[in-house]
Amino acid sequence: MTQTVAPTRRRLLFAALASAVTLGWAPLVHAASIFPFIPDHYTFTQQQVQEAVARKFPLQRTASQIFDVVLSNPLVGLAPDRNRVTVRLDARLSTPFMPNPVNGVFTLSSQLAYDAASHSVILMSPTVDDAQVTGQAAQYRQQINAAGALIATQLLDRYPIYTFKPEQLQFAGVNYEPGTITVLTNGIRVQILEK
């Protein structure tokens, strides 16, 4: 993650910029960008996303007033070919209609978006890509998939995976905001644009 510029370094850079303008080098400074030390993007790692998502689990919920569901052990993945984040969750489901609880795995995927109010990159509109259950639950697969989709929407929709600090989006009185969000093989890149 890009570090903020120390106050002393800022003063030196402003002095250098002022000198450049005074000496007539302004066109050269502008061509190289007025603030070349302001990044045009931030990249955060898969591990940072993993840590953010893991804080939400384990969770226990009732879905469709039929299933008691415990979700645990989230494993975050990156799907750059679809520009999505994936989350694999272990699930334990119980219902009065089955004599024993069943174990399963849900795999969700989500778009990413920027929420200006919270200054966060958030999961947006997660969907269940796959649901696998063991034991006697095969006859309830449709209901289990529906329960998983409902829980994914309730729990992970608009969930923040990275929150920008104010100093990351403002410098020298200029405000910046995230632009295009791109899922890479090793992290998530967020473009930074001047407002």
N, C-alpha and C positions, 0 to 999 in steps of 0.2 A: 504494500500500500504506500502511496506517495506520502512523504512526511511534509508537514507544514514548514514554511520558511521561518527561521528564527528572526526576531525583531531586529537584531544587529545586522543580519545579512540583508534584510529588507532595506534598511537605511542605506547600506552600501550600494545595493542595486539601484535604488532611486537616485542616489548621487551619481552613479555611472550613467543612468539614463538622462539626467539633467545635463551632465557634461557633454553627452553625445548631441543633445539638442543644441547646446550653446556652441559647440564646435562645428555645427552644420552637418552632423552625421545623421540627422533625424530620418532621412529616407532609408538609410541602411538599417537603422534600428527598427523602423516600421516593417521593412521587408522581412525581417527575421522574427516578427511578432513583438509587440510592445512588451509583453511579459512572457519571454520564452520559457521561464521556469514554471509557469502554470501548466499543468498537464492537460492534454486534450482528451484524456481518458483515465479512468481508474479500473484496475483489474483486481477482483478479489477471488480467492481460491475456492476450490471445491471443499477443502477442509473448513473454511470459514462458514460456508453454507451448511455443511454437516453440523457444525457446532450450533448454529442458529436454529436449525430444525430440531436437533436432539433435545433442546431445552423444552420443547412442547410435549415430550413423551416421557413415560408411558401415560396413556389416556384411557379412561373407561367411559363409555357412552352407551345409551340405549338408542337403537335405530328402529324406526317404524313401529315402535311400541312392542316389538316382538323379539328382537335380538339384543342381548347384552354383549357388547364388543369391547375387548381390551386390545389396544394397539400399542406396540412397543418396537424397540430396536430399529429405528429408521436408518436407512442407508441411502445417502444421496448419491445420485449419478448425474452425469451431464450428457445430453443428447444434442451435440452441435448440428447434426444433420437435420434436426427438426427445430432447432433453436429453443429447446425446452430443458427443464430440469426434471429429473425423475426421483421419486422417493419410493423405496421398497419398505414395507412395513410387515412385521409379524402380527398376526391377528389370532385372537382366541374368541370364539363365538359360542354363546349358549342361548338356548331358547327352550320354552316349555314343550316344544314339538319334537325335540330330540332328547334321547335319554342321557347322552353325554356331551360335554362341550367338544367342539372341533377346533383344530388348529388350521391356520391358513396363512397365505401370503398375499398381500395386495401390492400391486405396483401402480403407482400414480405418475402422471406427468403433468407439468404445468408450464404455462407461458410465464413470462416475467414482465412487470410493468413498473413504472415509477409513480409513487404516490407523493405528490407535492406537499400535502398537508403534514405528513410525518417525515418527509425527506428520506423515504425508504424505498429500496427495491423490494417489491413484494411478489409473492406467488399469485398468479391470476388465473382463475377458471380451471382449477385442477380437474383432471378426469381419471377414471380408473382404466388403465390399459390392460390389466390382467388381474385375475383373482383365482387363486388355487386353494382348494380346501381338501382336507384329508378325511378319511373315515366315512361315516354314513351320511355326509352332507350333500352328496351329489344331486339328490332329488331337490335340494333347496338352492342349487347354484344360482338360479335367476334372482331369488330373494336376497341371497348373500351379496351378489354383485350390486343389486340396487341399494342395499344397506351400506356397502362400501362406498359407492358413489355419493350417497347422502352424507356420510361421515367426512369424506374427503372435501366436499364442498363446504360443510359447516366448519371444519377445523383448520383447513389449510388455505382456503380462499382468502386472499388479501393478507396473508401472513408475511411479516417482514423478514427478509433474510439478510439484509444489510441496511444500516441507517447511516446516512452521511452526517458528519459533524459540521456545524455551521462554517468553520474555517476552511472546510474542503470545498465549499460552494461560494466563497466570497473572498476577494482580495483587492486591496487598494480601492475600495468603494465600488467595485464592479461585482455584480452578482452573476453566478453561473448556475446552470441547471443540467441535469442528466438528459441525454438524448437517446440515441439508439443503444439498445441493450443486446449484446451478442453472447451467446453461449459458446465457449471454446472447449477444446478437449481437456484443458487443465484449469479452467476458471471461467469467470464471467466478466466481460469487458463492458464498461459503461462509458459511453461518449460524454464528454463535458463540453457544453456550449455556453457562450455568453448570452445572457438574457437580452 
